[in-house]
């Protein structure tokens, strides 16, 4: 395919790839920043990175962040690391739907379902 239709498709693909790249870049920067804050707070409080880590408690996450506890920043950074690939797939679903690519959107939705099932099974024993 040549001409305007091919150019429009290329621009649309580039737009989706650009949005996906922004999500991945932003997720990485936020995660690194949070983990870096946690490490700095840990060292400032005299704790060693080799000390046993507190268990993850989602109910305490906000309180730990407000109290500037290192664990809150470290756990939130790890959550952002884990959520970034799923956010990338979600952005892809939206882009594929917008582009009218229903087959690719369906595949991306299935990938999100697999991620969700993995999270459910992975946290069921916790």
C-alpha positions in Angstrom: 0.0 0.0 0.0 1.3 3.4 -1.0 0.2 7.0 -0.8 -1.8 8.8 1.9 -3.4 5.6 3.4 0.0 4.1 4.1 1.3 7.4 5.5 -1.7 7.7 7.8 -1.2 4.1 9.0 2.4 4.8 9.7 1.6 7.9 11.6 -1.0 6.0 13.6 1.5 3.2 14.4 4.1 5.7 15.4 1.6 7.4 17.7 0.8 4.2 19.5 4.4 3.2 19.8 5.2 6.7 21.1 2.4 6.4 23.8 3.7 3.0 24.8 7.2 4.4 25.0 6.0 7.2 27.2 4.2 4.8 29.6 7.3 2.6 29.9 9.7 5.5 30.3 7.4 7.2 32.9 6.9 4.0 34.8 10.6 3.4 34.9 11.4 6.9 36.1 8.7 6.9 38.8 9.8 3.4 40.1 13.5 4.3 40.2 12.7 7.6 41.9 10.6 5.9 44.6 13.1 3.2 45.2 15.9 5.7 45.4 13.9 7.7 47.9 13.4 4.6 50.0 17.1 3.7 49.9 18.1 7.2 50.9 15.5 7.2 53.8 16.8 3.8 54.8 20.4 4.9 54.9 19.5 8.2 56.7 17.7 6.2 59.4 20.8 4.0 59.9 19.2 0.8 58.5 21.2 -1.5 56.3 19.8 -2.6 52.9 20.8 -6.1 54.1 18.4 -6.0 57.1 15.2 -8.1 56.7 12.5 -6.2 54.9 9.1 -5.7 56.5 6.3 -7.7 54.9 4.2 -6.0 52.3 1.0 -4.7 53.8 -1.1 -2.7 51.4 -3.1 -1.2 54.2 0.1 0.5 55.6 1.4 1.8 52.3 -0.2 5.2 52.5 0.7 5.6 56.2 4.3 4.7 55.5 4.5 7.2 52.7 3.1 10.0 54.8 5.4 9.1 57.7 8.4 9.0 55.2 9.1 5.4 56.1 11.6 3.7 53.7 9.4 0.6 53.4 6.5 2.6 51.9 8.7 4.1 49.1 10.4 0.8 48.4 7.1 -1.2 48.2 5.4 1.5 46.1 8.5 1.5 43.7 8.2 -2.2 43.3 4.5 -2.0 42.7 5.1 0.5 39.9 7.8 -1.8 38.4 5.2 -4.6 38.4 2.3 -2.5 37.1 4.3 -0.8 34.2 4.0 -3.8 31.8 0.3 -4.1 32.4 -0.1 -0.4 31.8 1.7 -0.8 28.5 -0.7 -3.5 27.4 -3.7 -1.4 28.5 -2.4 1.6 26.4 -2.0 -0.9 23.5 -5.6 -2.0 23.9 -6.8 1.5 23.6 -4.6 2.2 20.6 -5.7 -0.9 18.8 -9.4 -0.2 19.5 -8.9 3.4 18.2 -7.2 2.1 15.1 -9.9 -0.4 14.4 -7.6 -3.4 14.9 -10.0 -5.6 16.7 -8.0 -8.8 16.5 -4.9 -7.1 18.0 -7.1 -5.4 20.7 -8.5 -8.9 21.5 -5.1 -10.4 21.9 -4.0 -7.5 24.1 -7.1 -8.0 26.3 -6.3 -11.6 26.6 -2.8 -10.7 27.7 -4.3 -8.4 30.4 -6.6 -11.3 31.5 -3.6 -13.6 31.8 -1.8 -10.9 33.9 -4.8 -10.5 36.1 -5.2 -14.3 36.6 -1.5 -14.5 37.4 -1.9 -11.8 40.1 -4.9 -13.5 41.6 -3.2 -16.9 41.8 0.0 -15.3 42.9 -1.6 -13.4 45.8 -4.1 -16.1 46.8 -1.7 -17.9 49.1 -0.5 -14.6 50.7 
